[in-house]
Amino acid sequence: MLSRQDELLKEIVETYIKDVKPVGSKSLCEKLKCSSATIRNEMVILEDAGLIEKTHSSSGRIPSEAGYRYYVENLMKPKELSGDDILKLQALFRNNELVLSDTITKCMEIISEMTNYTSVVLGKASKDNTLKQVNIIPLGDEKVVTVLVTDHGIVHNKQMIIPSNINLDELVRTSEIINKMLVGTPIDEINSRLEFEIKPEIAKVIKKYDEVTKFFHQTFSDFTVSNSNVFFSGKNNILKQPEYNDPKKIKEIISKFEDEELISKIETHDKEINIFIGEETEFDPDLTIIKTSYKVNDEEGTLAIIGPKRMEYDKVITLMNYIKEQIEERRWNND
């Protein structure tokens, strides 16, 4: 059974999460059925303990970082998912046509919609992937789709126009040579090997070998740029939060989301679901980041939810636990 101070702190945290307004003693008296004097005395104790704070604009109290930390470790209970939420996520995990990486990104998109927070997936960087296969698929009208598959199940598709001085057969023959000679090569080493090792082989069978090589150089370069290993969903959700209604703060948080080095620090190898609040995030003092790692076969990465400190911790923890269970329990085939 919770002590009165624990009950009071729990009520302050959950009310502030919901209403985004400092919590006054009057509303607490009604909910906890205590006198205003009792509530005020208990609030003084909580404030002295550093668990709640008084704002400048109101006589009410809000949780401190220490208060949120105490809440998530001692008072919070995981929230049950609604039937609709479960159905949306189950539909993805039952779709056998989706590879693991696609399922994860789509799940995190849905969670971002459910919570109105920002979700992030950090997979292995492209330099950590090796080439599994490259294919050329004709579309007609002098266009093709290049499909690049890595050993970690990442699939990169790009529609490209065939240069007028080469033809489809030459591209297909070159892709066959690349698949024969470069499979297993780290992505960031492919262009170098393509130029110095593969180009001479291409020259033996293709007249326009220089132009064809340039075409594949572009394909691999585009993959490296587009797979900086970070996937965001709901990036603008943070801007909807009251904490970020100041133009200066908006500019700051947008800048942080564009900082690849800062984002990369979100990565974790811890299999547990961990909560970092405010200053603990080493990202932004007004945010909470909840994150965990995943590893299935050879594919691994980080899942993270970014929201305000007054995040619905109970809901996010439940969603993260559900996704982690589904990822680890299902048999995946990324071939």
C-alpha positions as CSV (number, residue, x, y, z in Angstrom):
1,M,0.0,0.0,0.0
2,L,1.3,3.4,-1.0
3,S,2.1,6.0,1.7
4,R,0.3,9.3,1.6
5,Q,3.3,11.0,0.1
6,D,3.7,8.4,-2.6
7,E,0.0,8.7,-3.4
8,L,0.4,12.5,-3.6
9,L,3.4,12.3,-5.8
10,K,1.8,9.8,-8.1
11,E,-1.3,12.0,-8.4
12,I,0.9,15.1,-9.2
13,V,2.9,13.3,-11.8
14,E,-0.1,11.7,-13.6
15,T,-2.2,14.9,-13.4
16,Y,0.6,17.0,-14.8
17,I,1.3,14.5,-17.6
18,K,-2.4,14.7,-18.6
19,D,-3.2,18.4,-18.1
20,V,0.2,20.1,-18.5
21,K,-0.7,22.5,-15.7
22,P,0.9,22.9,-12.2
23,V,-1.2,20.9,-9.7
24,G,-2.7,22.8,-6.9
25,S,-3.7,21.7,-3.4
26,K,-7.4,22.1,-4.0
27,S,-7.7,19.5,-6.7
28,L,-5.5,17.2,-4.6
29,C,-7.7,17.5,-1.6
30,E,-10.7,16.4,-3.6
31,K,-8.9,13.4,-5.1
32,L,-7.1,12.2,-2.0
33,K,-9.9,13.2,0.4
34,C,-7.5,15.1,2.7
35,S,-7.6,18.6,4.3
36,S,-5.8,21.4,2.5
37,A,-3.4,21.7,5.5
38,T,-2.5,18.0,5.2
39,I,-1.8,18.3,1.5
40,R,0.3,21.5,1.9
41,N,2.4,19.8,4.7
42,E,3.0,16.7,2.5
43,M,3.8,18.9,-0.5
44,V,6.4,20.7,1.6
45,I,8.0,17.3,2.5
46,L,8.0,16.3,-1.2
47,E,9.5,19.6,-2.2
48,D,12.2,19.4,0.4
49,A,13.0,16.0,-0.9
50,G,13.5,17.5,-4.4
51,L,10.6,15.4,-5.9
52,I,8.3,18.3,-6.9
53,E,8.9,22.0,-7.8
54,K,7.0,25.2,-7.6
55,T,6.7,27.2,-10.8
56,H,7.1,30.9,-11.1
57,S,3.6,31.4,-12.6
58,S,1.5,29.4,-10.3
59,S,1.1,28.2,-6.7
60,G,0.8,24.7,-8.0
61,R,3.6,22.1,-8.2
62,I,5.1,20.1,-11.0
63,P,7.3,17.0,-10.8
64,S,11.1,17.4,-10.8
65,E,13.4,15.1,-12.7
66,A,14.0,13.3,-9.4
67,G,10.2,13.1,-9.0
68,Y,9.8,11.5,-12.4
69,R,12.6,9.1,-11.7
70,Y,11.0,8.0,-8.4
71,Y,7.6,7.7,-10.1
72,V,8.9,5.3,-12.9
73,E,10.9,3.2,-10.5
74,N,8.4,2.9,-7.6
75,L,4.9,4.1,-8.5
76,M,4.2,3.5,-12.2
77,K,2.2,0.5,-13.3
78,P,2.4,-0.6,-17.0
79,K,-0.7,0.5,-19.0
80,E,-2.8,-2.1,-20.8
81,L,-2.9,-1.7,-24.5
82,S,-6.3,-1.1,-26.2
83,G,-7.7,-3.7,-28.5
84,D,-7.2,-1.4,-31.5
85,D,-3.6,-0.7,-30.6
86,I,-2.8,-4.5,-30.4
87,L,-4.6,-5.2,-33.7
88,K,-2.6,-2.5,-35.5
89,L,0.7,-3.9,-34.3
90,Q,-0.3,-7.6,-34.7
91,A,-1.2,-7.0,-38.4
92,L,2.4,-5.9,-39.0
93,F,3.9,-8.9,-37.2
94,R,1.6,-11.3,-39.1
95,N,2.6,-9.9,-42.5
96,N,5.1,-12.5,-43.7
97,E,6.0,-10.4,-46.7
98,L,7.8,-7.8,-44.5
99,V,11.4,-8.3,-43.6
100,L,12.5,-7.5,-40.0
101,S,13.8,-4.0,-40.8
102,D,10.6,-2.9,-42.5
103,T,8.4,-4.4,-39.7
104,I,10.4,-2.5,-37.1
105,T,10.2,0.9,-38.9
106,K,6.5,0.5,-39.6
107,C,5.9,-0.4,-35.9
108,M,7.7,2.6,-34.7
109,E,5.7,4.8,-37.1
110,I,2.5,3.4,-35.5
111,I,3.8,4.0,-32.0
112,S,4.7,7.6,-32.9
113,E,1.0,8.0,-34.1
114,M,-0.3,6.3,-30.9
115,T,1.7,8.4,-28.5
116,N,2.3,11.6,-30.4
117,Y,6.0,11.3,-29.6
118,T,9.0,10.9,-31.9
119,S,10.3,7.4,-32.6
120,V,13.8,6.6,-33.7
121,V,15.4,3.4,-35.1
122,L,19.1,3.2,-35.2
123,G,20.3,0.2,-37.2
124,K,23.8,-0.7,-38.1
125,A,25.4,2.0,-40.2
126,S,25.8,1.2,-43.9
127,K,29.6,0.7,-43.4
128,D,28.7,-2.2,-41.1
129,N,26.7,-3.9,-43.9
130,T,28.2,-6.1,-46.6
131,L,26.8,-6.6,-50.1
132,K,24.5,-9.5,-50.5
133,Q,23.0,-8.8,-53.9
134,V,22.4,-6.1,-56.5
135,N,19.7,-6.4,-59.1
136,I,18.6,-4.4,-62.1
137,I,14.8,-4.4,-62.8
138,P,13.7,-2.8,-66.1
139,L,10.7,-0.5,-66.0
140,G,10.5,0.5,-69.6
141,D,10.9,4.0,-71.0
142,E,14.6,3.9,-70.5
143,K,14.2,3.5,-66.7
144,V,15.3,0.8,-64.2
145,V,15.1,0.1,-60.5
146,T,18.3,-0.8,-58.9
147,V,17.8,-3.1,-55.8
148,L,20.7,-3.4,-53.3
149,V,20.4,-6.0,-50.5
150,T,22.8,-6.2,-47.6
151,D,23.6,-9.0,-45.2
152,H,21.6,-7.3,-42.5
153,G,18.4,-7.4,-44.5
154,I,18.5,-3.7,-45.6
155,V,16.9,-3.3,-49.0
156,H,17.6,-0.1,-51.0
157,N,15.5,0.6,-54.1
158,K,16.1,3.5,-56.4
159,Q,14.6,4.3,-59.8
160,M,17.2,5.5,-62.3
161,I,17.3,6.6,-65.9
162,I,19.6,4.6,-68.1
163,P,22.2,6.9,-69.7
164,S,21.7,7.2,-73.4
165,N,25.2,5.9,-74.2
166,I,24.6,2.5,-72.5
167,N,21.9,-0.2,-72.6
168,L,20.0,-2.4,-70.3
169,D,21.9,-5.6,-71.2
170,E,25.2,-4.0,-70.3
171,L,23.8,-3.0,-66.8
172,V,22.5,-6.5,-66.2
173,R,25.7,-8.2,-67.3
174,T,27.7,-5.8,-65.0
175,S,25.4,-6.6,-62.0
176,E,26.1,-10.3,-62.6
177,I,29.9,-9.6,-62.4
178,I,29.4,-7.5,-59.3
179,N,27.3,-10.2,-57.6
180,K,30.0,-12.8,-58.5
181,M,33.0,-10.8,-57.3
182,L,31.8,-8.3,-54.6
183,V,29.3,-10.2,-52.4
184,G,30.5,-10.0,-48.8
185,T,32.3,-6.7,-49.4
186,P,31.6,-3.9,-46.8
187,I,29.4,-1.3,-48.4
188,D,31.9,1.6,-47.8
189,E,34.6,-0.4,-49.7
190,I,32.6,-1.3,-52.7
191,N,33.3,1.8,-54.9
192,S,37.0,1.4,-54.3
193,R,37.0,-2.2,-55.4
194,L,34.6,-1.5,-58.2
195,E,37.1,1.0,-59.7
196,F,40.3,-0.8,-59.2
197,E,39.4,-4.5,-59.3
198,I,36.0,-4.9,-61.1
199,K,36.3,-2.2,-63.8
200,P,39.1,-4.1,-65.6
201,E,36.8,-7.2,-65.7
202,I,33.9,-5.2,-66.9
203,A,36.1,-3.7,-69.7
204,K,36.7,-7.3,-71.1
205,V,33.0,-7.8,-71.9
206,I,31.4,-4.3,-72.2
207,K,32.4,-1.6,-74.6
208,K,31.0,1.3,-72.6
209,Y,32.6,0.0,-69.4
210,D,33.5,3.5,-68.1
211,E,29.9,4.8,-68.3
212,V,28.5,1.6,-66.8
213,T,31.0,1.7,-63.9
214,K,29.9,5.3,-63.2
215,F,26.3,4.2,-63.1
216,F,27.0,1.6,-60.3
217,H,29.3,4.1,-58.5
218,Q,26.2,6.3,-58.2
219,T,24.1,3.4,-57.0
220,F,26.4,2.5,-54.1
221,S,27.1,6.2,-53.2
222,D,23.3,6.8,-53.0
223,F,22.9,3.8,-50.7
224,T,25.7,5.0,-48.3
225,V,24.1,8.5,-48.1
226,S,20.5,7.3,-47.6
227,N,21.4,4.7,-45.0
228,S,23.1,6.8,-42.4
229,N,21.5,4.2,-40.1
230,V,18.8,6.5,-38.6
231,F,15.1,6.3,-39.1
232,F,12.8,8.9,-37.6
233,S,9.0,9.0,-37.4
234,G,7.0,11.8,-36.0
235,K,9.9,14.2,-35.8
236,N,7.6,17.2,-35.7
237,N,5.6,15.7,-32.8
238,I,8.0,17.3,-30.4
239,L,7.2,20.7,-31.8
240,K,3.6,20.2,-30.7
241,Q,4.5,19.9,-27.1
242,P,4.1,23.1,-24.9
243,E,7.8,22.8,-23.8
244,Y,8.7,23.8,-27.4
245,N,6.4,26.7,-28.1
246,D,9.3,29.2,-28.0
247,P,11.0,29.9,-31.4
248,K,14.5,29.6,-29.9
249,K,13.7,26.2,-28.4
250,I,12.2,25.0,-31.7
251,K,15.3,26.0,-33.6
252,E,17.5,24.3,-31.0
253,I,15.6,20.9,-31.1
254,I,15.4,20.9,-34.9
255,S,19.2,21.5,-35.0
256,K,19.7,18.6,-32.5
257,F,17.6,16.2,-34.7
258,E,19.8,17.1,-37.6
259,D,23.0,16.4,-35.7
260,E,24.0,12.9,-36.7
261,E,26.7,12.7,-34.1
262,L,24.3,13.6,-31.3
263,I,21.6,11.2,-32.6
264,S,24.1,8.4,-32.8
265,K,24.6,8.8,-29.0
266,I,21.1,7.4,-28.5
267,E,22.4,4.0,-29.6
268,T,22.4,1.3,-26.9
269,H,23.4,-2.3,-26.6
270,D,21.5,-2.8,-23.4
271,K,18.8,-5.4,-23.9
272,E,16.7,-3.9,-21.1
273,I,14.2,-1.1,-21.6
274,N,15.8,2.0,-20.0
275,I,14.4,5.4,-19.2
276,F,16.6,8.6,-19.4
277,I,15.0,11.7,-18.1
278,G,16.0,15.3,-18.7
279,E,19.7,15.8,-18.2
280,E,20.2,12.0,-18.1
281,T,19.5,12.0,-21.9
282,E,22.6,14.0,-22.7
283,F,20.4,15.2,-25.6
284,D,18.0,17.8,-24.2
285,P,17.0,18.8,-20.6
286,D,13.3,18.9,-21.4
287,L,13.1,15.5,-23.0
288,T,12.8,11.9,-21.9
289,I,14.3,9.1,-24.0
290,I,13.1,5.5,-23.5
291,K,15.2,3.0,-25.5
292,T,16.3,-0.6,-25.8
293,S,18.3,-2.7,-28.2
294,Y,17.3,-5.6,-30.4
295,K,19.2,-8.4,-32.1
296,V,17.7,-11.0,-34.4
297,N,20.0,-13.3,-36.3
298,D,22.7,-10.9,-37.8
299,E,20.5,-7.8,-37.6
300,E,20.7,-5.4,-34.6
301,G,19.9,-1.9,-33.6
302,T,18.3,0.5,-31.2
303,L,14.6,1.4,-30.7
304,A,13.9,4.7,-29.0
305,I,10.9,6.9,-28.1
306,I,11.6,10.6,-27.5
307,G,9.0,12.8,-25.7
308,P,8.7,15.4,-23.1
309,K,9.6,14.7,-19.5
310,R,5.9,14.5,-18.7
311,M,5.7,11.5,-21.1
312,E,3.0,8.8,-20.6
313,Y,5.7,6.5,-19.3
314,D,3.2,3.7,-18.5
315,K,2.0,3.5,-22.1
316,V,5.4,3.8,-23.8
317,I,6.9,1.1,-21.6
318,T,4.1,-1.2,-22.5
319,L,4.4,-0.6,-26.2
320,M,8.2,-1.1,-26.1
321,N,7.8,-4.3,-24.2
322,Y,5.2,-5.6,-26.7
323,I,7.3,-4.8,-29.7
324,K,10.4,-6.3,-28.2
325,E,8.6,-9.5,-27.3
326,Q,7.1,-9.8,-30.9
327,I,10.5,-9.2,-32.5
328,E,12.3,-11.8,-30.4
329,E,9.6,-14.5,-30.5
330,R,8.9,-14.5,-34.3
331,R,11.0,-16.4,-36.7
332,W,12.3,-14.0,-39.3
333,N,13.5,-14.7,-42.9
334,N,15.2,-11.8,-44.5
335,D,16.3,-13.6,-47.6
